[in-house]
Amino acid sequence: MIFKLFTLPIRSIIKLGEKIQEEVDQELYDLTYIQQQLIELHMMYDMEEIDEEAYMEREQELLNRYRIAKEREKNEY
Protein backbone atom coordinates (compact mmCIF):
# COMPACT_ATOMS: atom_id res chain seq x y z
CA MET A 1 0.00 0.00 0.00
CA ILE A 2 2.68 2.50 0.98
CA PHE A 3 4.78 1.44 -2.01
CA LYS A 4 1.88 2.30 -4.34
CA LEU A 5 1.58 5.74 -2.77
CA PHE A 6 5.26 6.44 -3.45
CA THR A 7 5.26 5.10 -7.00
CA LEU A 8 2.02 6.79 -8.08
CA PRO A 9 3.67 10.15 -8.90
CA ILE A 10 6.42 8.40 -10.86
CA ARG A 11 3.95 6.31 -12.85
CA SER A 12 1.88 9.42 -13.54
CA ILE A 13 4.93 11.26 -14.86
CA ILE A 14 5.85 8.30 -17.06
CA LYS A 15 2.31 8.12 -18.48
CA LEU A 16 2.35 11.87 -19.12
CA GLY A 17 5.69 11.56 -20.92
CA GLU A 18 4.34 8.73 -23.08
CA LYS A 19 1.26 10.80 -23.98
CA ILE A 20 3.39 13.81 -24.89
CA GLN A 21 5.60 11.59 -27.07
CA GLU A 22 2.51 10.22 -28.87
CA GLU A 23 1.24 13.74 -29.57
CA VAL A 24 4.63 14.95 -30.82
CA ASP A 25 5.00 11.92 -33.09
CA GLN A 26 1.52 12.44 -34.46
CA GLU A 27 2.23 16.07 -35.33
CA LEU A 28 5.71 15.40 -36.68
CA TYR A 29 4.64 12.51 -38.86
CA ASP A 30 1.04 13.35 -39.78
CA LEU A 31 0.94 13.23 -43.60
CA THR A 32 -1.86 15.79 -43.95
CA TYR A 33 -0.12 18.23 -41.62
CA ILE A 34 3.17 17.87 -43.51
CA GLN A 35 1.40 18.43 -46.84
CA GLN A 36 -0.19 21.60 -45.46
CA GLN A 37 3.21 22.80 -44.29
CA LEU A 38 4.67 22.19 -47.77
CA ILE A 39 1.85 24.17 -49.40
CA GLU A 40 2.28 27.06 -46.96
CA LEU A 41 6.03 27.02 -47.51
CA HIS A 42 5.59 27.15 -51.28
CA MET A 43 3.15 30.05 -50.96
CA MET A 44 5.57 31.94 -48.73
CA TYR A 45 8.32 31.46 -51.29
CA ASP A 46 6.07 32.51 -54.19
CA MET A 47 5.10 35.66 -52.28
CA GLU A 48 8.79 36.32 -51.60
CA GLU A 49 8.31 36.15 -47.84
CA ILE A 50 11.30 33.80 -47.58
CA ASP A 51 14.44 33.49 -49.66
CA GLU A 52 15.42 30.48 -51.75
CA GLU A 53 17.92 29.17 -49.21
CA ALA A 54 15.36 29.14 -46.39
CA TYR A 55 12.81 27.59 -48.73
CA MET A 56 15.14 24.79 -49.82
CA GLU A 57 16.22 24.03 -46.25
CA ARG A 58 12.68 23.88 -44.87
CA GLU A 59 11.40 21.94 -47.89
CA GLN A 60 14.10 19.30 -47.41
CA GLU A 61 13.21 18.98 -43.74
CA LEU A 62 9.52 18.54 -44.54
CA LEU A 63 10.20 16.06 -47.33
CA ASN A 64 12.36 13.99 -44.99
CA ARG A 65 9.56 13.97 -42.42
CA TYR A 66 7.11 13.01 -45.17
CA ARG A 67 9.28 10.04 -46.21
CA ILE A 68 9.55 8.89 -42.61
CA ALA A 69 5.78 9.24 -42.15
CA LYS A 70 5.10 7.19 -45.29
CA GLU A 71 7.53 4.51 -44.09
CA ARG A 72 5.89 4.42 -40.65
CA GLU A 73 2.47 4.19 -42.27
CA LYS A 74 3.64 1.31 -44.46
CA ASN A 75 5.09 -0.54 -41.46
CA GLU A 76 1.84 -0.19 -39.50
CA TYR A 77 -0.06 -2.24 -42.08
C-alpha positions as CSV (number, residue, x, y, z in Angstrom):
1,M,0.0,0.0,0.0
2,I,2.7,2.5,1.0
3,F,4.8,1.4,-2.0
4,K,1.9,2.3,-4.3
5,L,1.6,5.7,-2.8
6,F,5.3,6.4,-3.4
7,T,5.3,5.1,-7.0
8,L,2.0,6.8,-8.1
9,P,3.7,10.1,-8.9
10,I,6.4,8.4,-10.9
11,R,4.0,6.3,-12.8
12,S,1.9,9.4,-13.5
13,I,4.9,11.3,-14.9
14,I,5.8,8.3,-17.1
15,K,2.3,8.1,-18.5
16,L,2.4,11.9,-19.1
17,G,5.7,11.6,-20.9
18,E,4.3,8.7,-23.1
19,K,1.3,10.8,-24.0
20,I,3.4,13.8,-24.9
21,Q,5.6,11.6,-27.1
22,E,2.5,10.2,-28.9
23,E,1.2,13.7,-29.6
24,V,4.6,14.9,-30.8
25,D,5.0,11.9,-33.1
26,Q,1.5,12.4,-34.5
27,E,2.2,16.1,-35.3
28,L,5.7,15.4,-36.7
29,Y,4.6,12.5,-38.9
30,D,1.0,13.4,-39.8
31,L,0.9,13.2,-43.6
32,T,-1.9,15.8,-44.0
33,Y,-0.1,18.2,-41.6
34,I,3.2,17.9,-43.5
35,Q,1.4,18.4,-46.8
36,Q,-0.2,21.6,-45.5
37,Q,3.2,22.8,-44.3
38,L,4.7,22.2,-47.8
39,I,1.8,24.2,-49.4
40,E,2.3,27.1,-47.0
41,L,6.0,27.0,-47.5
42,H,5.6,27.1,-51.3
43,M,3.1,30.0,-51.0
44,M,5.6,31.9,-48.7
45,Y,8.3,31.5,-51.3
46,D,6.1,32.5,-54.2
47,M,5.1,35.7,-52.3
48,E,8.8,36.3,-51.6
49,E,8.3,36.1,-47.8
50,I,11.3,33.8,-47.6
51,D,14.4,33.5,-49.7
52,E,15.4,30.5,-51.8
53,E,17.9,29.2,-49.2
54,A,15.4,29.1,-46.4
55,Y,12.8,27.6,-48.7
56,M,15.1,24.8,-49.8
57,E,16.2,24.0,-46.3
58,R,12.7,23.9,-44.9
59,E,11.4,21.9,-47.9
60,Q,14.1,19.3,-47.4
61,E,13.2,19.0,-43.7
62,L,9.5,18.5,-44.5
63,L,10.2,16.1,-47.3
64,N,12.4,14.0,-45.0
65,R,9.6,14.0,-42.4
66,Y,7.1,13.0,-45.2
67,R,9.3,10.0,-46.2
68,I,9.5,8.9,-42.6
69,A,5.8,9.2,-42.1
70,K,5.1,7.2,-45.3
71,E,7.5,4.5,-44.1
72,R,5.9,4.4,-40.7
73,E,2.5,4.2,-42.3
74,K,3.6,1.3,-44.5
75,N,5.1,-0.5,-41.5
76,E,1.8,-0.2,-39.5
77,Y,-0.1,-2.2,-42.1
